[in-house]
Amino acid sequence: MVKTITMYEGGLRCSMVHEPSGAQFSTDAPVDNNGKGESFSPTDLVGAALAG
C-alpha cells in the first residue's frame, strides 16, 4: 500500500503528500460548510476519483 501523509492545517483545510512521488495537494471545506472554498473539497475528490 502506498504511504500518504495528511496534515490538518486548521480552518477546515488539510494538505496531503503522496510519499513515493512527492506530489502534494490540499483540500478545503466548501463555503456552505464554513470553509473558504479555495481548493477541492473532500467530496469533490471522491467524485473525481470515481470518474477517473
PyMOL Python script that loads the backbone (N, CA, C, O; Angstrom):
from pymol import cmd

cmd.read_pdbstr("""\
ATOM      1  N   MET A   1       0.849  -1.187   0.000  1.00  0.00           N
ATOM      2  CA  MET A   1       0.000   0.000   0.000  1.00  0.00           C
ATOM      3  C   MET A   1       0.888   1.243   0.000  1.00  0.00           C
ATOM      4  O   MET A   1       1.913   1.288   0.680  1.00  0.00           O
ATOM      5  N   VAL A   2       0.485   2.235  -0.762  1.00  0.00           N
ATOM      6  CA  VAL A   2       1.237   3.485  -0.873  1.00  0.00           C
ATOM      7  C   VAL A   2       1.042   4.317   0.391  1.00  0.00           C
ATOM      8  O   VAL A   2      -0.067   4.413   0.917  1.00  0.00           O
ATOM      9  N   LYS A   3       2.120   4.913   0.870  1.00  0.00           N
ATOM     10  CA  LYS A   3       2.041   5.754   2.057  1.00  0.00           C
ATOM     11  C   LYS A   3       1.726   7.192   1.660  1.00  0.00           C
ATOM     12  O   LYS A   3       2.338   7.756   0.753  1.00  0.00           O
ATOM     13  N   THR A   4       0.764   7.762   2.358  1.00  0.00           N
ATOM     14  CA  THR A   4       0.436   9.176   2.201  1.00  0.00           C
ATOM     15  C   THR A   4       0.477   9.835   3.569  1.00  0.00           C
ATOM     16  O   THR A   4       0.294   9.179   4.594  1.00  0.00           O
ATOM     17  N   ILE A   5       0.713  11.112   3.574  1.00  0.00           N
ATOM     18  CA  ILE A   5       0.745  11.883   4.819  1.00  0.00           C
ATOM     19  C   ILE A   5      -0.315  12.965   4.703  1.00  0.00           C
ATOM     20  O   ILE A   5      -0.349  13.702   3.718  1.00  0.00           O
ATOM     21  N   THR A   6      -1.177  13.064   5.700  1.00  0.00           N
ATOM     22  CA  THR A   6      -2.214  14.094   5.738  1.00  0.00           C
ATOM     23  C   THR A   6      -1.999  14.954   6.970  1.00  0.00           C
ATOM     24  O   THR A   6      -1.827  14.443   8.077  1.00  0.00           O
ATOM     25  N   MET A   7      -2.009  16.268   6.769  1.00  0.00           N
ATOM     26  CA  MET A   7      -1.816  17.200   7.877  1.00  0.00           C
ATOM     27  C   MET A   7      -2.996  18.160   7.937  1.00  0.00           C
ATOM     28  O   MET A   7      -3.342  18.791   6.939  1.00  0.00           O
ATOM     29  N   TYR A   8      -3.607  18.267   9.102  1.00  0.00           N
ATOM     30  CA  TYR A   8      -4.679  19.241   9.296  1.00  0.00           C
ATOM     31  C   TYR A   8      -4.040  20.592   9.549  1.00  0.00           C
ATOM     32  O   TYR A   8      -3.215  20.728  10.452  1.00  0.00           O
ATOM     33  N   GLU A   9      -4.414  21.599   8.758  1.00  0.00           N
ATOM     34  CA  GLU A   9      -3.795  22.911   8.865  1.00  0.00           C
ATOM     35  C   GLU A   9      -4.665  23.923   9.589  1.00  0.00           C
ATOM     36  O   GLU A   9      -4.286  25.087   9.720  1.00  0.00           O
ATOM     37  N   GLY A  10      -5.822  23.495  10.059  1.00  0.00           N
ATOM     38  CA  GLY A  10      -6.745  24.398  10.723  1.00  0.00           C
ATOM     39  C   GLY A  10      -7.684  25.036   9.716  1.00  0.00           C
ATOM     40  O   GLY A  10      -7.423  25.027   8.513  1.00  0.00           O
ATOM     41  N   GLY A  11      -8.770  25.586  10.212  1.00  0.00           N
ATOM     42  CA  GLY A  11      -9.717  26.266   9.336  1.00  0.00           C
ATOM     43  C   GLY A  11     -10.371  25.341   8.322  1.00  0.00           C
ATOM     44  O   GLY A  11     -10.745  25.774   7.231  1.00  0.00           O
ATOM     45  N   LEU A  12     -10.511  24.065   8.679  1.00  0.00           N
ATOM     46  CA  LEU A  12     -11.130  23.056   7.810  1.00  0.00           C
ATOM     47  C   LEU A  12     -10.334  22.802   6.532  1.00  0.00           C
ATOM     48  O   LEU A  12     -10.907  22.487   5.489  1.00  0.00           O
ATOM     49  N   ARG A  13      -9.014  22.941   6.617  1.00  0.00           N
ATOM     50  CA  ARG A  13      -8.122  22.718   5.477  1.00  0.00           C
ATOM     51  C   ARG A  13      -7.089  21.654   5.831  1.00  0.00           C
ATOM     52  O   ARG A  13      -6.545  21.637   6.935  1.00  0.00           O
ATOM     53  N   CYS A  14      -6.829  20.761   4.868  1.00  0.00           N
ATOM     54  CA  CYS A  14      -5.808  19.719   5.033  1.00  0.00           C
ATOM     55  C   CYS A  14      -4.869  19.741   3.844  1.00  0.00           C
ATOM     56  O   CYS A  14      -5.240  20.169   2.752  1.00  0.00           O
ATOM     57  N   SER A  15      -3.648  19.277   4.065  1.00  0.00           N
ATOM     58  CA  SER A  15      -2.712  19.087   2.959  1.00  0.00           C
ATOM     59  C   SER A  15      -2.263  17.628   2.969  1.00  0.00           C
ATOM     60  O   SER A  15      -2.117  17.015   4.027  1.00  0.00           O
ATOM     61  N   MET A  16      -2.050  17.091   1.786  1.00  0.00           N
ATOM     62  CA  MET A  16      -1.671  15.702   1.627  1.00  0.00           C
ATOM     63  C   MET A  16      -0.409  15.583   0.788  1.00  0.00           C
ATOM     64  O   MET A  16      -0.173  16.373  -0.126  1.00  0.00           O
ATOM     65  N   VAL A  17       0.401  14.575   1.118  1.00  0.00           N
ATOM     66  CA  VAL A  17       1.615  14.277   0.358  1.00  0.00           C
ATOM     67  C   VAL A  17       1.577  12.795  -0.003  1.00  0.00           C
ATOM     68  O   VAL A  17       1.345  11.941   0.853  1.00  0.00           O
ATOM     69  N   HIS A  18       1.809  12.504  -1.281  1.00  0.00           N
ATOM     70  CA  HIS A  18       1.946  11.137  -1.782  1.00  0.00           C
ATOM     71  C   HIS A  18       3.439  10.828  -1.699  1.00  0.00           C
ATOM     72  O   HIS A  18       4.233  11.349  -2.483  1.00  0.00           O
ATOM     73  N   GLU A  19       3.813   9.977  -0.743  1.00  0.00           N
ATOM     74  CA  GLU A  19       5.240   9.799  -0.460  1.00  0.00           C
ATOM     75  C   GLU A  19       6.080   9.316  -1.628  1.00  0.00           C
ATOM     76  O   GLU A  19       7.155   9.872  -1.851  1.00  0.00           O
ATOM     77  N   PRO A  20       5.653   8.308  -2.391  1.00  0.00           N
ATOM     78  CA  PRO A  20       6.543   7.840  -3.455  1.00  0.00           C
ATOM     79  C   PRO A  20       6.896   8.916  -4.486  1.00  0.00           C
ATOM     80  O   PRO A  20       8.032   8.965  -4.959  1.00  0.00           O
ATOM     81  N   SER A  21       5.949   9.766  -4.835  1.00  0.00           N
ATOM     82  CA  SER A  21       6.205  10.768  -5.878  1.00  0.00           C
ATOM     83  C   SER A  21       6.494  12.155  -5.332  1.00  0.00           C
ATOM     84  O   SER A  21       7.077  12.988  -6.026  1.00  0.00           O
ATOM     85  N   GLY A  22       6.092  12.411  -4.091  1.00  0.00           N
ATOM     86  CA  GLY A  22       6.248  13.741  -3.518  1.00  0.00           C
ATOM     87  C   GLY A  22       5.156  14.717  -3.960  1.00  0.00           C
ATOM     88  O   GLY A  22       5.194  15.898  -3.613  1.00  0.00           O
ATOM     89  N   ALA A  23       4.175  14.212  -4.733  1.00  0.00           N
ATOM     90  CA  ALA A  23       3.076  15.080  -5.176  1.00  0.00           C
ATOM     91  C   ALA A  23       2.290  15.569  -3.965  1.00  0.00           C
ATOM     92  O   ALA A  23       2.105  14.834  -2.994  1.00  0.00           O
ATOM     93  N   GLN A  24       1.830  16.819  -4.033  1.00  0.00           N
ATOM     94  CA  GLN A  24       1.107  17.419  -2.923  1.00  0.00           C
ATOM     95  C   GLN A  24      -0.161  18.092  -3.413  1.00  0.00           C
ATOM     96  O   GLN A  24      -0.219  18.575  -4.544  1.00  0.00           O
ATOM     97  N   PHE A  25      -1.176  18.123  -2.565  1.00  0.00           N
ATOM     98  CA  PHE A  25      -2.368  18.910  -2.828  1.00  0.00           C
ATOM     99  C   PHE A  25      -3.050  19.218  -1.509  1.00  0.00           C
ATOM    100  O   PHE A  25      -2.695  18.653  -0.475  1.00  0.00           O
ATOM    101  N   SER A  26      -4.017  20.104  -1.542  1.00  0.00           N
ATOM    102  CA  SER A  26      -4.744  20.448  -0.324  1.00  0.00           C
ATOM    103  C   SER A  26      -6.236  20.378  -0.575  1.00  0.00           C
ATOM    104  O   SER A  26      -6.700  20.460  -1.713  1.00  0.00           O
ATOM    105  N   THR A  27      -6.973  20.226   0.501  1.00  0.00           N
ATOM    106  CA  THR A  27      -8.428  20.255   0.444  1.00  0.00           C
ATOM    107  C   THR A  27      -8.909  21.391   1.327  1.00  0.00           C
ATOM    108  O   THR A  27      -8.236  21.801   2.272  1.00  0.00           O
ATOM    109  N   ASP A  28     -10.082  21.884   0.995  1.00  0.00           N
ATOM    110  CA  ASP A  28     -10.680  22.958   1.767  1.00  0.00           C
ATOM    111  C   ASP A  28     -12.177  22.720   1.806  1.00  0.00           C
ATOM    112  O   ASP A  28     -12.776  22.368   0.789  1.00  0.00           O
ATOM    113  N   ALA A  29     -12.781  22.905   2.952  1.00  0.00           N
ATOM    114  CA  ALA A  29     -14.228  22.752   3.050  1.00  0.00           C
ATOM    115  C   ALA A  29     -14.911  23.819   2.202  1.00  0.00           C
ATOM    116  O   ALA A  29     -14.408  24.937   2.091  1.00  0.00           O
ATOM    117  N   PRO A  30     -16.053  23.482   1.602  1.00  0.00           N
ATOM    118  CA  PRO A  30     -16.765  24.487   0.816  1.00  0.00           C
ATOM    119  C   PRO A  30     -17.335  25.600   1.695  1.00  0.00           C
ATOM    120  O   PRO A  30     -17.491  25.435   2.905  1.00  0.00           O
ATOM    121  N   VAL A  31     -17.637  26.716   1.078  1.00  0.00           N
ATOM    122  CA  VAL A  31     -18.151  27.882   1.798  1.00  0.00           C
ATOM    123  C   VAL A  31     -19.432  27.532   2.567  1.00  0.00           C
ATOM    124  O   VAL A  31     -19.628  27.998   3.690  1.00  0.00           O
ATOM    125  N   ASP A  32     -20.302  26.713   1.964  1.00  0.00           N
ATOM    126  CA  ASP A  32     -21.555  26.367   2.637  1.00  0.00           C
ATOM    127  C   ASP A  32     -21.354  25.436   3.834  1.00  0.00           C
ATOM    128  O   ASP A  32     -22.305  25.151   4.562  1.00  0.00           O
ATOM    129  N   ASN A  33     -20.125  24.963   4.041  1.00  0.00           N
ATOM    130  CA  ASN A  33     -19.773  24.183   5.232  1.00  0.00           C
ATOM    131  C   ASN A  33     -18.748  24.907   6.089  1.00  0.00           C
ATOM    132  O   ASN A  33     -17.965  24.275   6.798  1.00  0.00           O
ATOM    133  N   ASN A  34     -18.755  26.234   6.024  1.00  0.00           N
ATOM    134  CA  ASN A  34     -17.891  27.097   6.832  1.00  0.00           C
ATOM    135  C   ASN A  34     -16.417  27.038   6.458  1.00  0.00           C
ATOM    136  O   ASN A  34     -15.562  27.400   7.266  1.00  0.00           O
ATOM    137  N   GLY A  35     -16.110  26.589   5.248  1.00  0.00           N
ATOM    138  CA  GLY A  35     -14.742  26.623   4.759  1.00  0.00           C
ATOM    139  C   GLY A  35     -14.536  27.844   3.871  1.00  0.00           C
ATOM    140  O   GLY A  35     -15.428  28.679   3.718  1.00  0.00           O
ATOM    141  N   LYS A  36     -13.352  27.931   3.293  1.00  0.00           N
ATOM    142  CA  LYS A  36     -13.050  29.042   2.395  1.00  0.00           C
ATOM    143  C   LYS A  36     -13.354  28.708   0.937  1.00  0.00           C
ATOM    144  O   LYS A  36     -13.454  29.608   0.104  1.00  0.00           O
ATOM    145  N   GLY A  37     -13.500  27.427   0.625  1.00  0.00           N
ATOM    146  CA  GLY A  37     -13.796  27.022  -0.743  1.00  0.00           C
ATOM    147  C   GLY A  37     -12.695  27.353  -1.730  1.00  0.00           C
ATOM    148  O   GLY A  37     -12.975  27.581  -2.907  1.00  0.00           O
ATOM    149  N   GLU A  38     -11.448  27.386  -1.280  1.00  0.00           N
ATOM    150  CA  GLU A  38     -10.323  27.789  -2.132  1.00  0.00           C
ATOM    151  C   GLU A  38      -9.623  26.618  -2.814  1.00  0.00           C
ATOM    152  O   GLU A  38      -8.661  26.820  -3.554  1.00  0.00           O
ATOM    153  N   SER A  39     -10.094  25.401  -2.573  1.00  0.00           N
ATOM    154  CA  SER A  39      -9.487  24.223  -3.174  1.00  0.00           C
ATOM    155  C   SER A  39     -10.551  23.143  -3.285  1.00  0.00           C
ATOM    156  O   SER A  39     -11.707  23.364  -2.925  1.00  0.00           O
ATOM    157  N   PHE A  40     -10.161  21.973  -3.784  1.00  0.00           N
ATOM    158  CA  PHE A  40     -11.079  20.850  -3.823  1.00  0.00           C
ATOM    159  C   PHE A  40     -11.601  20.544  -2.425  1.00  0.00           C
ATOM    160  O   PHE A  40     -10.856  20.624  -1.448  1.00  0.00           O
ATOM    161  N   SER A  41     -12.877  20.193  -2.330  1.00  0.00           N
ATOM    162  CA  SER A  41     -13.400  19.684  -1.069  1.00  0.00           C
ATOM    163  C   SER A  41     -13.172  18.171  -1.068  1.00  0.00           C
ATOM    164  O   SER A  41     -12.963  17.584  -2.130  1.00  0.00           O
ATOM    165  N   PRO A  42     -13.207  17.536   0.096  1.00  0.00           N
ATOM    166  CA  PRO A  42     -13.072  16.077   0.123  1.00  0.00           C
ATOM    167  C   PRO A  42     -14.126  15.379  -0.751  1.00  0.00           C
ATOM    168  O   PRO A  42     -13.813  14.383  -1.404  1.00  0.00           O
ATOM    169  N   THR A  43     -15.359  15.880  -0.772  1.00  0.00           N
ATOM    170  CA  THR A  43     -16.380  15.246  -1.609  1.00  0.00           C
ATOM    171  C   THR A  43     -16.106  15.484  -3.096  1.00  0.00           C
ATOM    172  O   THR A  43     -16.434  14.625  -3.915  1.00  0.00           O
ATOM    173  N   ASP A  44     -15.517  16.620  -3.468  1.00  0.00           N
ATOM    174  CA  ASP A  44     -15.091  16.833  -4.864  1.00  0.00           C
ATOM    175  C   ASP A  44     -14.103  15.740  -5.269  1.00  0.00           C
ATOM    176  O   ASP A  44     -14.191  15.196  -6.370  1.00  0.00           O
ATOM    177  N   LEU A  45     -13.168  15.422  -4.381  1.00  0.00           N
ATOM    178  CA  LEU A  45     -12.158  14.434  -4.697  1.00  0.00           C
ATOM    179  C   LEU A  45     -12.744  13.040  -4.832  1.00  0.00           C
ATOM    180  O   LEU A  45     -12.287  12.259  -5.667  1.00  0.00           O
ATOM    181  N   VAL A  46     -13.747  12.713  -4.027  1.00  0.00           N
ATOM    182  CA  VAL A  46     -14.397  11.400  -4.159  1.00  0.00           C
ATOM    183  C   VAL A  46     -15.050  11.297  -5.531  1.00  0.00           C
ATOM    184  O   VAL A  46     -14.910  10.281  -6.211  1.00  0.00           O
ATOM    185  N   GLY A  47     -15.758  12.334  -5.936  1.00  0.00           N
ATOM    186  CA  GLY A  47     -16.379  12.327  -7.257  1.00  0.00           C
ATOM    187  C   GLY A  47     -15.363  12.219  -8.372  1.00  0.00           C
ATOM    188  O   GLY A  47     -15.568  11.472  -9.328  1.00  0.00           O
ATOM    189  N   ALA A  48     -14.268  12.957  -8.262  1.00  0.00           N
ATOM    190  CA  ALA A  48     -13.220  12.902  -9.275  1.00  0.00           C
ATOM    191  C   ALA A  48     -12.565  11.520  -9.327  1.00  0.00           C
ATOM    192  O   ALA A  48     -12.249  11.025 -10.409  1.00  0.00           O
ATOM    193  N   ALA A  49     -12.361  10.900  -8.169  1.00  0.00           N
ATOM    194  CA  ALA A  49     -11.763   9.559  -8.122  1.00  0.00           C
ATOM    195  C   ALA A  49     -12.681   8.530  -8.780  1.00  0.00           C
ATOM    196  O   ALA A  49     -12.216   7.654  -9.509  1.00  0.00           O
ATOM    197  N   LEU A  50     -13.977   8.638  -8.522  1.00  0.00           N
ATOM    198  CA  LEU A  50     -14.918   7.707  -9.152  1.00  0.00           C
ATOM    199  C   LEU A  50     -14.966   7.919 -10.662  1.00  0.00           C
ATOM    200  O   LEU A  50     -15.080   6.950 -11.412  1.00  0.00           O
ATOM    201  N   ALA A  51     -14.882   9.150 -11.114  1.00  0.00           N
ATOM    202  CA  ALA A  51     -14.904   9.436 -12.546  1.00  0.00           C
ATOM    203  C   ALA A  51     -13.625   8.939 -13.222  1.00  0.00           C
ATOM    204  O   ALA A  51     -13.639   8.545 -14.388  1.00  0.00           O
ATOM    205  N   GLY A  52     -12.524   8.965 -12.474  1.00  0.00           N
ATOM    206  CA  GLY A  52     -11.241   8.541 -13.029  1.00  0.00           C
ATOM    207  C   GLY A  52     -11.110   7.051 -13.119  1.00  0.00           C
ATOM    208  O   GLY A  52     -10.080   6.547 -13.568  1.00  0.00           O
TER     209      GLY A  52
END
""", "prot")
cmd.dss("prot")
cmd.show_as("cartoon", "prot")
cmd.util.cbc("prot")
cmd.orient("prot")
